[in-house]
Every structure is written in C-alpha cells, then in structure tokens.
Amino acid sequence: MTALDARWIRQTTLPGFGAGGQERLAAAHVVVVGAGGLGCAVLPVLAAAGIGRLTVVDDDDVERSNLHRQTLYGPGDVGRSKAQVAAERLSALGARVEAVRVRVDSAAATALAADATLLVDATDDLDARYALDDAAATAGVPLVWGSAVGTAGQTGVADARRGPRWRDLFPVPPRPEDVATCAVAGVLPSLCTTVGGLMASEVLKTLTGLGLPLIGAALMVDAATSEVRRIEYGAADPYQEEERVASIEEIDATEAAKAVQEDQRVQLLDVRDPWEVEVAQLPGATVIPLGELADRTDELDASRPVLAVCHGGVRSLRAAQVLQRAGFDVKSVRGGIDAWSRTVDPSIPRY
C-alpha cells in the first residue's frame, strides 16, 4: 500500500465508501461559495478528504470580527482576500485549489455551476443562494447549503434530479430587512463548526454514494437547547407561487401587536414548529405548525380575522394562502416573531 493510499485508509474502509468512493472524490470539482464561518469549517474537511479540485469563491476581505469563528485566518490576514488566504491554507493540505474573488449573482452562479461536480453554498446571502439553486438545477448538479445565525443553524441538499430544490423549501424570498445576519444577531463560533461539519458530510455522502443525503429534508440544529431536528419537505405547487403570495396582505409586527391589543376578535396564529415555540412564545397565540394547518383549520373561527406569524415571515405567507382558500380573512405578519422581538417586545428571545 502506498503512502497516498494510507492517507485515506480510515475512510475507504467504511462500508459503502471504499476505493470507488475515493476515486469519485478525486475526480470531483467542488465549488464552495463563501469562505466565512461555514466555509472555514467545510473547506479543510473536503481538502483533507481528497477532493480532486476545489474552487473557493468569496468577494470579502478578512476582518478582525471574523477571527473568532473563521479559523482558516489569523490576525496577520486581516485586510487580505478571504478566498486567496483560504486557498493558501488548503494548498498546504495537499489540495488543488483555485481562489475566485467575485460576488455571486445569477451570471456568476451559472458560470460556476457549468464546471462543477457539486456546489456548496456557505454564504449568508439569500440572493446568492437562490441564484446558486437555479444554476445547480440548470446544470444538473447537487447543491449543499447551510446557514448559521445566533445559536441556530440548518443544512440540506438540493438536487433537482432526485428531489425538491431550495426554492421548494422557500419559494418566495423574504425581504432583506427580515433576514437575521451574524452582524446583527451574532453567532456562536462552535455552531459554525457543527453546521459546517454536517455540510461537509453531505458533500462526501453525495459524491461517494455513502448513506442517504439530505435531499428533500433540512437538518435543524439548536445549539442553545442541544436539539437536532429533521424537517421533510416536497416540491412546491406547480403553479406560480409568487403570484399567489402577491395576493396575501402583509402587516408589520407593530401594527399586528396593536391590532391584537385593540380588537379582541383578532386571532393570532403561530405556524412555527413546537421546538421554536419552546424557545420563543407569543402570548395568546394559537399554535398550529404549518404542515398541520390544512387539517386543523377547524381550530380557528372563520368569522374572525387571523394574523399568521412564523419566525421570519415566509411560512406565515404560505399559512395565509391555506387559510385564504378556506375562506378566512387573513394577513401575514411581515418579519415574523423575529421582527416582533426587535420592534414590539424585546423580552421575546431571538433565535
């Protein structure tokens, strides 16, 4: 056995991995978009595991506030290109790495996907994620995605050839001001390591055929409560989702709180999952998870107005669609409970 073979012996001996899996890794070109907290956790694993070619994409420079979680960089790297520094560090692991400094839009995503075996979205940019999802579907390659904000993270795999896409999970992009970011909400550094490790596992599984990748599912990690949950989802409705959502009236959190306080007829409907309600509650709300709503509309009074709320304002739009079709007078709370915490009641925990 050669020294090169010995390097990967602990993974090639895994049932379902084998020499064939290692060959598939060696032949793969993985494009990782985002060399921040998640990217710094994903990239070294992929480089050490024997991915044949890595492309690191990021348009930012290293900042001092990055260093607590972006462990590919040190104080001496502040001001340098993240992509370039990451490529240097990964090359030292024996990987073949290319650095690309570009902000990912639709055109850039298309170009990156055209030459990739698999895409990884490790950004905190939803516009980039939608663009990468579209590009991956067009190119017929998988997209491994992840996010980490505060103490909560999630990851999954989008592969239009084998199951639903990222757009099926979130058909309508939330407004930028309704999306929490690390700069605003902070982030637990170890969460990036946890979620990034899970993302790297999904990349290796998808490329080698080991196990079952998270296609049509999202794995949710709550570091604060030490809970991990798997959420299944399917393809979105075949007709135009955005046209349906456009007909739903939205109300901001301040207006919603005022309406609930001034009109006892108003029903506040919380469509988040139970674990989320345990973390942060809206007093007086009726809790019916979105996935159960269609079968439980009889728990609401159809003669009274409904305000639907979720975490960020996306699921509540879909809940409003369900209720609208059932004959309810319903509005969606823009920005969800996160906006409620920021603008109405700071005592409600953010996650």
N, C-alpha and C positions, 0 to 999 in steps of 0.2 A: 504494500500500500504506500503511495507517495505521500509526501508531506501535505500536498494540496488536498488530497483526498481526506487526510486525517483532520484537516481543519473543520470539515463539516460532518464528521462521523456521528456526532451526537444528534444531528437532525436527520441524516439519511437512514439511521437505524429505526426511526419512528415508523410504525405500521402505517402504510398509506402515503408515505413520503418517498423514501428510497432514492436510489440513484437517478431514477427517471424524474423525480421532483426536483432534484438538484440540477439536472440538465435543463429543466424548464426555467428555473431561476436564472441560470447562466445565460439563457437565450433571451431573457426578458429585458425590455426597456421600460422602466418605471419613471414616470414624471410626477414629481412631488411639488405641488404648488403651495407655497407657504413654508418659510423656514423660521417660524416663530416657535412658540411653546410646544405645539403639537409636532411641527416639523422636526424640531430638535430631538424629540423622542422617537419619531418614526425612522428618520434617516439613518442613524447609526445601526439600528437593527437590520435594516434592509442591506446596508453596505456589508455588514459582517456576515449576513446570511448567504451572500454570494450572488446578489442580483447583478446581472451582466453589465447593465448600463443604467446609471441614474442621472436624471436631469433635475436640478434644484432651481425652482423659479420663485423669485421674490424681488420686489422693487424697493424694499426698505433698507435703511442702514441700521446698524446695531445702536441701540440707545441704552443708557445706564439702567433704565427701569426694566429692561428686558432680562437682565442678567440673573434674576432670582429663579427664573424658570427656563430660560433658553440656554441650555448647558453646553452647547457647542461653542459658545462665545465667552471671552473673558474681558476684564476691564480694558486691556490693551486693544480690543477690537472695536471699541466704541467709535462710531463715525464711519466704519467700513461697511461695505456691501454685505448683507447677510448671506446672499447666495454665494458670493465669492469665498467668504470665510468658511461657510459650511462645506463647500466643495473641497477646500484645502484640508479641512479636518477629516473628511470622509476619504479623501485620497490616501491619507496616512493609514487607513484601514485596508488598503489594497483595492479599493473600488475605482471603477472607471466612472468619473463624474464630470458633468458639464454644468456650469452656472449660467443662468439666464436671468438678466435683470429686466423685467417687464411687468407692468400691471396688467392682470388678466382681464380682458374683455372678450366679447364674442369672437372677434377675429383671432386674437391670440390663443384662445382656447381651442379653436378649430385647428390652428397650426400645430399646437402641442399634441393634440389627440391623434393627428394624422400619422405621427411617427411613434406612437406609444403602444405598448402592450397593455398597460394599465395606468390609470390616472389616480392620484391621491390628492384630495382637497384638504389641506391642513390650514386653510385661511380662516379669518374671521369676517370675510366679505361675502355677503349673500349674493350680490350681483355676480361675483366670480363663480360662486357655486352653481347658480342657475346656468351660467354660460358653460361651465365645465360639464354639467349634466347633459345639456343639449349637445355639446361636442362629442361626449362619450357615446351617447345614443347614436349619433350620426355615423361615428367611426366604428361602432360595434365593439367598443372596449369597456371593461368594467371601470367604475368609479368608486373608490373607497373614500368615505367622507367622515369627518368628525368635528366636534366643537367642544370647547371647554370655557365656561364663564362662571365666575364665582366659585361655588363648590359643586356645580353640576355639569356633567358632560354627557355626550352621546356619540355613537358611531354606527355606521351601517355600510352596506354595499348596494350601489345602484348598477344594474346590468339589464339594459333593455332587451337583450337576447334571451334572458332567463327569468325575468320578473319585472316588478314595477321599478320606476325611476325615482329620483329625488323629487321631481316635480309631482309625482303622485302622492308623496307624503305632505308636501307643502305646495299645492297648485298655484296659490296666489302669494307673491312676495309681500311680506309685511312692510310697512313704511320704515325707512331708515331710523327715524326717531323712536320707533317702538322696539328696536332691537338692542338688547343689552350688549355691551362690549367690555373687554378686560379693562380698558381705560376708565370706564365709568363704574363698573360693578366689581372690579378687582378679579383676581383668580388665585386659587390655592396652587402653588407650584407643583405639588405632587399629583394634582389632578391631571395636569398635562402629561406627566409620566404615565399615569394609569390609562388615560384615553389613548395616548399615542401608542402605548404598547398594544392595546386592543386593535388599533388601526393596523399596526404592523402585522399582527396575527392574521387579520383579514386579508391583507395583501398576500402573505405567504400561503394561506389556505387557498385563496382564489387562483394563484398561479400554479400551485403544485397539485391541486385536487384533494388536498387533505381536509377531511371533515366537511362541514356544511357552512359555507359563507353566509353572512347576514344579508341575504338577498330578500327583500320584502319584509325586513324587520329592522328595528332600531334598538340598540342596547343602551339603556339609560343608566348612568352612574351618578349616585348622590354621595359624595364624599362626606358630607355633614352627618348623614344618617346611616352611612355604611350599607346602603341598599343598592342593588343592581336589578333592573327590570328589563324584560324584553317585550317590545311592543310590535305586533304584527300589523302590516298594512297591505292593501292591494292597489290595483290600478285605479286611477281617478275615473270619474264618469266620462264617457266618450264624447259628450257634447261640451261646448265651450264653457269651461269653469269660470273664466274671468267674466263672461257676460252674465252668468248667474250671480256672481258675487257683486257685480256692479249694482244690482238692484237692491242689495241689502243696505239699509241705512245704518250708519255708524254714529256713535255718541262718545264723547271723550269721558274719561273717568270722573272728572269734576262734575260734569253735567249729570252723569249717571248717579253719582252719590247724592246729588241734590234731588233728583227725581225720586229716588228711593225714600229719602227723608221726607219729602213733601207730599207724596202720593202713596198711600198705603196699598193701593191696588197694584202697584208695580211689583212684578215678580223678578227677583234676581236669580238667574240660573247660572251655576258654576259647572262647566263641562270638562274640567280638568280630571286627571286620574286621581284615585284615592291617595296615593303616596304624596302627590302635590298638595292636596288639601290638608294632609297631616303637617306639612311644612308651613303652609300659609293659608289662613282661612278668611273668608269674607262673612262677617256675622249676618245671619238671616238668610243666607243664600240656600237655595235648593241645589243639591249636588247630584248631577246625573252625568256620568262620563260620556263623552261624545259618541263612543262606539255603542252605547246602550240607549241613546236618546230616541232613536226611531221606534223602539219597542216600549218606551216608557213615557210617551207624551201625555198619557192619561194622568200622570202625577202633577201636571200643571193645569191651571184653569184657563181654558181657551178664551174666556170672556175678559181676561185681564192682560194688560201689556206685559211683555217679557224683555228683560235686558240680559243678554247672554254674555258671559265673561269666561276667558280662559287665562293662560299665562301671558301671552303676548298679542292676542287679537286675531290669530289665524284660525284656530279651531272654533272660536266663537262665531266667525263668519259662516263656517260650514254648519254649525248648530242652528244658526238663524235660517239657513236655507231649509233645513229639515223642518223647522217649526213653521216657516212661511208656507211650505207646501201643505202643512197640516192645518192651515187656516189661522195661525196665530199672528197677532200684532207684535212684531219682534224687532229689536235693534241689537247691534253688536257693540260691545264696549271696546273702543279703539285702544290698543296698547295693553289690554287685559289687566290682571291683578298687579303686574309689574308697574304699570302706569298709575294704578290706584295707590300703590305704596309710595310712589315718588311724589304724587301730586295731591293726594287726599289724606292718607293715613300712614305716616312713616313707621308706625308700630308694627305694621304687617311685614314679616320678613321677606326679603328678596332672595331669589334663588336662580 
